[in-house]
Amino acid sequence: MQQSRRVHGELTTASRAQVSQPAVVLLTRLQAGGGGLAIGDLAKLARMDMSLVSRELRKLEADELVTRTTDAHDGRITRVGLTPKGRGVVRRLRRVRDRHLEDALSGWTDDDLAALGELMGRFVDDLAAVGFREADEST
């Protein structure tokens, strides 16, 4: 967990985007969603609790990175989308992350990269194939 926070801090500093880890997830999901997402759909896509999503969206809205609108077809639904400033933040985050990955792998051969791809695919498949075991009482 500590490593994750360190990496996040380095990413946001290099990107000039001082946003939280959950905010990065929400911003990137919104970018992928295109024109705007219902808040409930965003929470599901981000795999976050609605209360966390609401808190993060308030901060992002205050920073003018997202905007909320009422759904044109159903006034009960609030949609959220990126502002131009928010799209710029996502672009910078992606650019820094992509460059970081390119730098880390720059000394790898084509064979190394092929092996990594194969092993990562196997790892993801194996993770999906096994379920979680319940903790026993001694842990």
Long-range contacts (C-beta under 8 A, 24 or more apart in sequence): 11-93, 11-96, 11-97, 11-100, 12-93, 14-96, 14-100, 15-89, 15-92, 15-93, 15-95, 15-96, 16-92, 17-89, 17-92, 17-93, 19-59, 19-60, 19-63, 19-65, 19-89, 20-56, 20-59, 22-46, 22-48, 22-52, 22-53, 22-56, 23-56, 23-59, 23-60, 23-65, 24-93, 26-53, 26-56, 26-57, 26-60, 26-66, 27-60, 27-65, 27-66, 27-82, 27-86, 27-89, 27-90, 27-93, 28-90, 28-93, 28-94, 30-66, 30-80, 30-81, 30-82, 30-86, 30-90, 31-82, 31-87, 31-90, 35-81, 36-69, 36-79, 36-80, 36-81, 37-79, 37-80, 37-81, 38-71, 38-77, 38-78, 38-79, 38-80, 39-78, 39-79, 39-80, 42-80, 60-86, 65-89
